[in-house]
């Protein structure tokens, strides 16, 4: 092999490597630039990120802060089924999931006197879709449920 051929092969290799580096950097910049905008589009189309907090209950009492005593669940049974359902937007795949959530919570009365409990069940987001959602207290459907302020 002549020195001229070796020089030509080296030049072709260097030019090809430089072209791949430029292409890779271009894709990286375009992807990261559109990633945040597409993330907002994904939220608009398929809903926001969701985190479900457990319910709280309270009863009115002159000894509590602001006239209330807050109770946390004494027992819970929570079942969540997550199905991975990726969505493609532009060049990016976004992690989306379908979630089936079911839970039973038990509150204990810490006093010897019967109390009227007021239960709050904050929903993760007002923008999300809640299909087949029900809320029951003591086996009966809740009569004064207000989704905008929590259940």
Short mmCIF file of the C-alpha atoms (twelve columns), coordinates in Angstrom:
data_MODEL
# 
_entry.id   MODEL 
# 
loop_
_atom_site.group_PDB 
_atom_site.id 
_atom_site.type_symbol 
_atom_site.label_atom_id 
_atom_site.label_alt_id 
_atom_site.label_comp_id 
_atom_site.label_asym_id 
_atom_site.label_seq_id 
_atom_site.Cartn_x 
_atom_site.Cartn_y 
_atom_site.Cartn_z 
_atom_site.pdbx_PDB_model_num 
ATOM 1   C CA . UNK A 1   0.000   0.000  0.000  1 
ATOM 2   C CA . UNK A 2   1.318   3.367  -0.934 1 
ATOM 3   C CA . UNK A 3   1.549   6.285  1.477  1 
ATOM 4   C CA . UNK A 4   -0.940  8.185  -0.677 1 
ATOM 5   C CA . UNK A 5   -3.582  5.454  -0.250 1 
ATOM 6   C CA . UNK A 6   -3.030  5.320  3.515  1 
ATOM 7   C CA . UNK A 7   -3.410  9.090  3.669  1 
ATOM 8   C CA . UNK A 8   -6.646  8.916  1.617  1 
ATOM 9   C CA . UNK A 9   -8.079  6.188  3.852  1 
ATOM 10  C CA . UNK A 10  -7.206  8.206  6.980  1 
ATOM 11  C CA . UNK A 11  -8.781  11.353 5.512  1 
ATOM 12  C CA . UNK A 12  -11.988 9.493  4.615  1 
ATOM 13  C CA . UNK A 13  -12.125 7.950  8.095  1 
ATOM 14  C CA . UNK A 14  -11.635 11.339 9.802  1 
ATOM 15  C CA . UNK A 15  -14.227 13.066 7.598  1 
ATOM 16  C CA . UNK A 16  -16.747 10.274 8.226  1 
ATOM 17  C CA . UNK A 17  -16.165 10.446 11.997 1 
ATOM 18  C CA . UNK A 18  -16.586 14.239 11.934 1 
ATOM 19  C CA . UNK A 19  -19.818 13.925 9.929  1 
ATOM 20  C CA . UNK A 20  -21.236 11.374 12.403 1 
ATOM 21  C CA . UNK A 21  -20.282 13.636 15.334 1 
ATOM 22  C CA . UNK A 22  -22.038 16.620 13.729 1 
ATOM 23  C CA . UNK A 23  -25.137 14.523 12.979 1 
ATOM 24  C CA . UNK A 24  -25.225 13.119 16.525 1 
ATOM 25  C CA . UNK A 25  -24.883 16.559 18.110 1 
ATOM 26  C CA . UNK A 26  -27.591 17.986 15.828 1 
ATOM 27  C CA . UNK A 27  -30.028 15.229 16.813 1 
ATOM 28  C CA . UNK A 28  -29.180 15.702 20.496 1 
ATOM 29  C CA . UNK A 29  -29.811 19.466 20.362 1 
ATOM 30  C CA . UNK A 30  -33.061 19.091 18.406 1 
ATOM 31  C CA . UNK A 31  -34.340 16.325 20.678 1 
ATOM 32  C CA . UNK A 32  -33.600 18.164 23.916 1 
ATOM 33  C CA . UNK A 33  -35.037 21.384 22.494 1 
ATOM 34  C CA . UNK A 34  -38.302 19.777 21.476 1 
ATOM 35  C CA . UNK A 35  -38.441 17.408 24.468 1 
ATOM 36  C CA . UNK A 36  -39.841 19.948 26.918 1 
ATOM 37  C CA . UNK A 37  -42.424 21.226 24.428 1 
ATOM 38  C CA . UNK A 38  -43.454 17.689 23.491 1 
ATOM 39  C CA . UNK A 39  -43.643 16.812 27.200 1 
ATOM 40  C CA . UNK A 40  -46.265 19.549 27.579 1 
ATOM 41  C CA . UNK A 41  -48.109 18.158 24.544 1 
ATOM 42  C CA . UNK A 42  -48.081 14.683 26.088 1 
ATOM 43  C CA . UNK A 43  -49.518 16.136 29.299 1 
ATOM 44  C CA . UNK A 44  -52.246 17.908 27.321 1 
ATOM 45  C CA . UNK A 45  -53.195 14.781 25.357 1 
ATOM 46  C CA . UNK A 46  -52.721 11.945 27.874 1 
ATOM 47  C CA . UNK A 47  -52.891 13.729 31.218 1 
ATOM 48  C CA . UNK A 48  -50.423 14.915 33.854 1 
ATOM 49  C CA . UNK A 49  -48.123 12.981 36.139 1 
ATOM 50  C CA . UNK A 50  -50.189 11.587 39.014 1 
ATOM 51  C CA . UNK A 51  -49.367 10.842 42.654 1 
ATOM 52  C CA . UNK A 52  -52.198 9.636  44.867 1 
ATOM 53  C CA . UNK A 53  -52.131 10.759 48.498 1 
ATOM 54  C CA . UNK A 54  -53.969 8.756  51.141 1 
ATOM 55  C CA . UNK A 55  -57.187 10.166 52.569 1 
ATOM 56  C CA . UNK A 56  -57.414 12.078 55.814 1 
ATOM 57  C CA . UNK A 57  -60.305 12.452 58.176 1 
ATOM 58  C CA . UNK A 58  -61.096 14.916 60.895 1 
ATOM 59  C CA . UNK A 59  -63.678 15.583 63.557 1 
ATOM 60  C CA . UNK A 60  -64.523 18.796 65.340 1 
ATOM 61  C CA . UNK A 61  -63.145 19.186 68.847 1 
ATOM 62  C CA . UNK A 62  -62.318 22.243 70.967 1 
ATOM 63  C CA . UNK A 63  -58.978 20.657 71.910 1 
ATOM 64  C CA . UNK A 64  -57.731 20.336 68.310 1 
ATOM 65  C CA . UNK A 65  -55.858 22.887 66.233 1 
ATOM 66  C CA . UNK A 66  -58.394 25.256 64.638 1 
ATOM 67  C CA . UNK A 67  -61.146 23.254 66.333 1 
ATOM 68  C CA . UNK A 68  -60.346 20.061 64.418 1 
ATOM 69  C CA . UNK A 69  -58.533 16.834 65.172 1 
ATOM 70  C CA . UNK A 70  -57.008 15.219 62.085 1 
ATOM 71  C CA . UNK A 71  -56.855 11.439 61.790 1 
ATOM 72  C CA . UNK A 72  -54.667 9.321  59.548 1 
ATOM 73  C CA . UNK A 73  -55.781 5.875  58.379 1 
ATOM 74  C CA . UNK A 74  -55.065 3.186  60.944 1 
ATOM 75  C CA . UNK A 75  -55.164 0.474  58.272 1 
ATOM 76  C CA . UNK A 76  -55.089 0.426  54.500 1 
ATOM 77  C CA . UNK A 77  -55.262 -2.081 51.677 1 
ATOM 78  C CA . UNK A 78  -54.093 -0.538 48.410 1 
ATOM 79  C CA . UNK A 79  -53.974 -2.304 45.060 1 
ATOM 80  C CA . UNK A 80  -52.509 -0.685 41.966 1 
ATOM 81  C CA . UNK A 81  -52.189 -2.277 38.543 1 
ATOM 82  C CA . UNK A 82  -49.898 -0.387 36.156 1 
ATOM 83  C CA . UNK A 83  -49.866 -1.138 32.434 1 
ATOM 84  C CA . UNK A 84  -46.997 0.411  30.505 1 
ATOM 85  C CA . UNK A 85  -48.436 2.209  27.487 1 
ATOM 86  C CA . UNK A 86  -45.662 4.215  25.730 1 
ATOM 87  C CA . UNK A 87  -46.707 7.037  23.408 1 
ATOM 88  C CA . UNK A 88  -44.661 8.467  20.565 1 
ATOM 89  C CA . UNK A 89  -44.703 12.219 19.975 1 
ATOM 90  C CA . UNK A 90  -42.333 13.533 17.329 1 
ATOM 91  C CA . UNK A 91  -39.029 11.663 17.611 1 
ATOM 92  C CA . UNK A 92  -39.487 10.799 21.276 1 
ATOM 93  C CA . UNK A 93  -41.205 7.968  23.099 1 
ATOM 94  C CA . UNK A 94  -42.895 9.083  26.333 1 
ATOM 95  C CA . UNK A 95  -43.547 6.849  29.327 1 
ATOM 96  C CA . UNK A 96  -47.278 6.701  29.929 1 
ATOM 97  C CA . UNK A 97  -49.185 4.212  32.036 1 
ATOM 98  C CA . UNK A 98  -52.712 3.058  32.616 1 
ATOM 99  C CA . UNK A 99  -53.405 2.682  36.319 1 
ATOM 100 C CA . UNK A 100 -56.131 0.695  38.047 1 
ATOM 101 C CA . UNK A 101 -56.236 1.884  41.651 1 
ATOM 102 C CA . UNK A 102 -58.352 0.347  44.394 1 
ATOM 103 C CA . UNK A 103 -57.983 1.024  48.107 1 
ATOM 104 C CA . UNK A 104 -59.697 0.407  51.411 1 
ATOM 105 C CA . UNK A 105 -58.867 2.614  54.387 1 
ATOM 106 C CA . UNK A 106 -59.877 2.255  58.013 1 
ATOM 107 C CA . UNK A 107 -60.008 5.118  60.503 1 
ATOM 108 C CA . UNK A 108 -60.161 4.522  64.252 1 
ATOM 109 C CA . UNK A 109 -61.926 6.802  66.704 1 
ATOM 110 C CA . UNK A 110 -59.364 7.696  69.390 1 
ATOM 111 C CA . UNK A 111 -62.049 8.924  71.804 1 
ATOM 112 C CA . UNK A 112 -64.626 7.009  73.858 1 
ATOM 113 C CA . UNK A 113 -67.339 9.300  72.435 1 
ATOM 114 C CA . UNK A 114 -68.956 8.780  69.026 1 
ATOM 115 C CA . UNK A 115 -67.637 11.282 66.495 1 
ATOM 116 C CA . UNK A 116 -68.813 12.455 63.097 1 
ATOM 117 C CA . UNK A 117 -65.862 12.019 60.758 1 
ATOM 118 C CA . UNK A 118 -65.309 14.192 57.703 1 
ATOM 119 C CA . UNK A 119 -63.208 12.412 55.111 1 
ATOM 120 C CA . UNK A 120 -61.042 14.117 52.493 1 
ATOM 121 C CA . UNK A 121 -59.633 12.156 49.581 1 
ATOM 122 C CA . UNK A 122 -57.507 14.465 47.431 1 
ATOM 123 C CA . UNK A 123 -57.417 13.469 43.774 1 
ATOM 124 C CA . UNK A 124 -54.031 13.705 42.021 1 
ATOM 125 C CA . UNK A 125 -55.118 16.135 39.318 1 
ATOM 126 C CA . UNK A 126 -58.189 17.965 38.117 1 
ATOM 127 C CA . UNK A 127 -57.014 17.506 34.516 1 
ATOM 128 C CA . UNK A 128 -56.841 13.705 34.652 1 
ATOM 129 C CA . UNK A 129 -59.438 11.213 33.483 1 
ATOM 130 C CA . UNK A 130 -61.131 9.144  36.197 1 
ATOM 131 C CA . UNK A 131 -63.043 6.327  34.556 1 
ATOM 132 C CA . UNK A 132 -65.159 3.973  36.670 1 
ATOM 133 C CA . UNK A 133 -64.412 6.055  39.777 1 
ATOM 134 C CA . UNK A 134 -66.495 5.485  42.883 1 
ATOM 135 C CA . UNK A 135 -66.157 6.519  46.485 1 
ATOM 136 C CA . UNK A 136 -67.989 4.735  49.292 1 
ATOM 137 C CA . UNK A 137 -68.097 5.258  53.038 1 
ATOM 138 C CA . UNK A 138 -69.125 2.338  55.203 1 
ATOM 139 C CA . UNK A 139 -70.371 0.442  52.154 1 
ATOM 140 C CA . UNK A 140 -72.659 3.289  50.986 1 
ATOM 141 C CA . UNK A 141 -71.916 5.721  48.168 1 
ATOM 142 C CA . UNK A 142 -70.760 9.109  49.418 1 
ATOM 143 C CA . UNK A 143 -73.630 11.554 49.056 1 
ATOM 144 C CA . UNK A 144 -71.758 14.861 49.193 1 
ATOM 145 C CA . UNK A 145 -68.783 14.205 46.963 1 
ATOM 146 C CA . UNK A 146 -67.072 17.200 45.400 1 
ATOM 147 C CA . UNK A 147 -64.368 16.162 42.893 1 
ATOM 148 C CA . UNK A 148 -62.889 19.655 42.547 1 
ATOM 149 C CA . UNK A 149 -62.050 19.903 46.244 1 
ATOM 150 C CA . UNK A 150 -61.163 16.255 46.762 1 
ATOM 151 C CA . UNK A 151 -63.374 13.438 47.947 1 
# 
